[in-house]
Amino acid sequence: MILAAGRGERMRPLTDERPKPLVTLAGRALIEYPLTQLIAAGVSDFVVNLGYRGEQIREHLGDGSRWRVRIRYSVEGDPPLETGGGLLQALPLLGPGPFLLVNADVYARVDWSRLLARAAALPANTLAHLLLVPNPPHKAQGDFALIADRVVEPIPAGAPIYTFSGISILRPALFAGCQPGRFPLAPLLRAAALRDQLDGEVFGGLWSDVGTPLRLAELEALLGTPATQM
């Protein structure tokens, strides 16, 4: 699943007339990067949630046939349902097994094939696997503590803390007992960590959550010529 429903307020004015997933990075829409990388890794079935100006995303991607994959949509409207509520609504499209989740505005040179294999082998008692990154300057406090391969709550004194990359593997059972509506994902992840049902890993490669025009410009400068760098 690719999360694409947010308003992208911090990306204004680039998002005044279009949704953030369609903001261009080196000439291509942001959402196309995770989409095409996952297709190259063998994924053929996608769910995309839609919120702010979501019909523009549907028009841009279509049903996936130009890539020979299937793309289906979970329409939330505006305002969207936040990550937790949006995922709960999309579960009937995602099926009963673990699924890979990525934010549309994340650029990462991840080994997607390995992550997909991790999803297929996710232990039955593990509700989620998080890809964490070293804390970037704009989020120096981080999100989650990782000890060995376990995400731990509450955070022990002195434990290494990392930032959630926006890439994860989730089991539908993570949402057991949730009611339809707007709610965030983070409390569900922290509750799973309290029950020792959450694991993770640290990714040290190229990653950016393209959340502001400045970070967009910095990433474009880092990538250089699209034909050779992307």
C-alpha positions as CSV (number, residue, x, y, z in Angstrom):
1,M,0.0,0.0,0.0
2,I,1.1,3.5,-0.8
3,L,-0.1,6.3,1.4
4,A,-1.1,9.3,-0.7
5,A,-4.0,11.0,1.1
6,G,-2.3,13.8,3.0
7,R,-2.7,17.5,2.3
8,G,1.0,18.3,2.2
9,E,0.7,21.6,4.0
10,R,4.4,21.9,4.6
11,M,5.0,21.6,0.9
12,R,3.0,24.7,0.0
13,P,2.8,26.5,-2.4
14,L,3.7,23.4,-4.5
15,T,0.6,21.6,-3.2
16,D,-1.9,24.5,-3.6
17,E,-3.2,23.0,-6.9
18,R,-2.0,19.4,-6.7
19,P,-1.6,16.6,-4.1
20,K,1.9,16.1,-2.7
21,P,2.4,12.7,-4.3
22,L,2.3,14.5,-7.7
23,V,4.9,17.1,-6.8
24,T,7.8,16.3,-9.2
25,L,11.3,15.2,-8.2
26,A,13.7,15.5,-11.1
27,G,10.9,15.5,-13.5
28,R,8.8,12.6,-12.1
29,A,6.0,12.5,-9.6
30,L,7.1,11.6,-6.1
31,I,4.7,8.6,-6.0
32,E,6.2,7.1,-9.1
33,Y,9.5,6.4,-7.3
34,P,8.2,3.8,-4.7
35,L,5.7,2.5,-7.2
36,T,8.3,1.7,-10.0
37,Q,10.9,0.5,-7.5
38,L,8.4,-2.0,-6.1
39,I,7.3,-3.1,-9.5
40,A,11.0,-3.8,-10.4
41,A,11.1,-5.9,-7.2
42,G,8.2,-8.0,-8.4
43,V,5.1,-6.4,-6.8
44,S,2.1,-6.5,-9.0
45,D,-0.8,-5.5,-6.8
46,F,-1.1,-2.0,-5.2
47,V,-3.6,-0.1,-3.1
48,V,-3.3,3.7,-3.0
49,N,-5.4,5.8,-0.6
50,L,-6.8,9.1,-1.8
51,G,-7.7,12.3,0.0
52,Y,-6.8,15.8,-0.9
53,R,-7.2,16.2,-4.7
54,G,-7.1,12.5,-4.9
55,E,-8.7,12.2,-8.3
56,Q,-5.6,13.8,-9.8
57,I,-3.6,10.8,-8.5
58,R,-6.1,8.4,-10.0
59,E,-5.9,10.1,-13.3
60,H,-2.1,10.1,-13.2
61,L,-1.6,6.4,-12.3
62,G,-4.8,4.9,-13.8
63,D,-5.4,1.2,-13.1
64,G,-1.7,0.3,-13.4
65,S,-2.0,-1.3,-16.8
66,R,0.7,0.8,-18.3
67,W,3.1,-0.9,-15.9
68,R,1.3,-4.2,-16.2
69,V,0.2,-4.2,-12.6
70,R,-3.0,-3.6,-10.7
71,I,-3.7,-0.4,-8.8
72,R,-6.8,-0.1,-6.7
73,Y,-7.9,2.9,-4.7
74,S,-9.3,3.5,-1.2
75,V,-11.1,6.9,-1.3
76,E,-11.1,8.8,2.0
77,G,-12.1,12.3,0.9
78,D,-10.8,15.5,2.4
79,P,-9.9,15.6,5.2
80,P,-8.4,12.1,5.1
81,L,-8.7,9.5,7.8
82,E,-5.1,9.8,9.1
83,T,-2.8,6.8,8.7
84,G,-4.5,4.4,11.1
85,G,-8.0,5.2,9.9
86,G,-7.0,5.0,6.3
87,L,-5.4,1.7,6.7
88,L,-8.3,0.2,8.5
89,Q,-10.6,1.3,5.7
90,A,-8.2,-0.2,3.1
91,L,-7.9,-3.6,4.8
92,P,-10.6,-5.3,2.7
93,L,-8.5,-4.5,-0.4
94,L,-5.2,-5.6,1.2
95,G,-6.2,-9.2,2.2
96,P,-5.5,-11.2,5.3
97,G,-1.7,-11.4,5.2
98,P,1.2,-9.0,6.0
99,F,1.5,-6.1,3.5
100,L,4.2,-3.6,2.7
101,L,3.4,0.0,3.5
102,V,5.3,3.0,2.1
103,N,4.6,6.8,2.2
104,A,4.3,8.3,-1.3
105,D,6.6,11.1,-0.3
106,V,9.5,8.8,0.7
107,Y,12.5,8.4,-1.5
108,A,14.7,5.5,-0.5
109,R,17.3,3.2,-2.1
110,V,16.0,0.2,-0.2
111,D,16.4,-3.5,-1.1
112,W,12.7,-3.9,-1.7
113,S,13.1,-7.6,-2.6
114,R,14.6,-8.3,0.8
115,L,11.8,-6.4,2.5
116,L,9.2,-8.4,0.6
117,A,10.9,-11.6,1.7
118,R,10.8,-10.4,5.2
119,A,7.1,-9.8,4.9
120,A,6.5,-13.3,3.7
121,A,8.5,-14.6,6.7
122,L,7.1,-12.3,9.4
123,P,6.7,-14.3,12.6
124,A,3.1,-15.0,13.6
125,N,3.4,-13.1,16.9
126,T,4.9,-10.0,15.2
127,L,2.3,-7.4,14.2
128,A,4.7,-5.0,12.4
129,H,8.3,-4.6,11.2
130,L,9.5,-1.0,11.0
131,L,12.3,0.3,8.8
132,L,14.0,3.0,11.0
133,V,16.7,5.5,10.0
134,P,19.2,7.6,11.8
135,N,17.5,10.8,13.0
136,P,17.6,13.5,10.4
137,P,18.2,17.2,11.4
138,H,14.5,18.0,11.2
139,K,13.6,15.2,13.6
140,A,16.6,15.0,16.0
141,Q,14.4,13.5,18.8
142,G,13.5,10.4,16.8
143,D,10.5,8.1,17.2
144,F,11.3,4.6,18.4
145,A,13.9,2.8,20.5
146,L,15.5,-0.3,19.0
147,I,17.3,-2.9,21.0
148,A,18.7,-5.8,19.0
149,D,15.8,-6.2,16.5
150,R,13.0,-5.3,18.9
151,V,11.2,-2.0,19.1
152,V,10.7,-1.3,22.8
153,E,8.2,0.7,24.9
154,P,8.6,2.4,27.2
155,I,11.9,3.7,26.0
156,P,14.7,2.6,28.4
157,A,17.2,5.2,29.5
158,G,20.1,5.4,27.1
159,A,18.5,3.2,24.4
160,P,19.3,4.2,20.8
161,I,16.3,6.1,19.3
162,Y,15.7,6.2,15.5
163,T,13.2,7.9,13.2
164,F,10.4,5.9,11.5
165,S,11.2,5.9,7.7
166,G,7.6,5.7,6.5
167,I,8.3,2.1,5.3
168,S,7.0,-0.9,7.2
169,I,5.4,-4.3,7.1
170,L,2.1,-4.6,8.9
171,R,-0.3,-7.4,9.8
172,P,-4.0,-6.7,9.6
173,A,-4.3,-8.0,13.2
174,L,-2.6,-4.8,14.3
175,F,-6.0,-3.1,13.8
176,A,-8.0,-5.6,15.8
177,G,-10.6,-3.8,17.8
178,C,-10.3,-0.5,15.9
179,Q,-13.4,1.4,14.9
180,P,-13.8,3.1,11.5
181,G,-12.9,6.8,11.6
182,R,-9.9,9.1,11.9
183,F,-7.0,8.0,14.0
184,P,-3.2,7.8,13.8
185,L,-1.1,4.7,13.4
186,A,1.6,5.5,16.0
187,P,-0.4,4.6,19.1
188,L,-1.1,1.1,17.6
189,L,2.6,0.6,17.0
190,R,3.5,1.7,20.5
191,A,0.9,-0.6,22.0
192,A,2.3,-3.5,20.0
193,A,5.8,-2.7,21.2
194,L,4.6,-2.8,24.8
195,R,3.4,-6.4,24.1
196,D,6.7,-7.3,22.4
197,Q,5.0,-7.7,19.1
198,L,7.0,-5.1,17.1
199,D,10.4,-5.5,15.5
200,G,12.5,-3.4,13.3
201,E,15.8,-2.7,11.6
202,V,18.0,0.4,10.9
203,F,18.5,1.5,7.3
204,G,21.6,3.5,6.7
205,G,21.3,4.2,3.0
206,L,19.9,7.1,1.0
207,W,16.5,8.1,2.4
208,S,14.5,11.3,2.4
209,D,11.0,12.1,3.5
210,V,10.3,14.8,1.0
211,G,8.2,17.0,3.3
212,T,9.2,20.5,2.4
213,P,10.3,22.5,-0.8
214,L,13.7,22.8,0.8
215,R,14.2,19.0,1.3
216,L,12.9,18.5,-2.2
217,A,15.5,20.9,-3.6
218,E,18.2,19.3,-1.5
219,L,17.4,15.8,-2.7
220,E,17.3,16.9,-6.3
221,A,20.8,18.4,-5.9
222,L,22.0,15.2,-4.3
223,L,20.6,13.0,-7.0
224,G,22.0,14.9,-9.9
225,T,21.1,13.7,-13.4
226,P,18.1,11.5,-13.2
227,A,19.1,9.2,-16.0
228,T,22.3,8.2,-14.2
229,Q,21.4,8.6,-10.5
230,M,17.9,7.3,-10.0
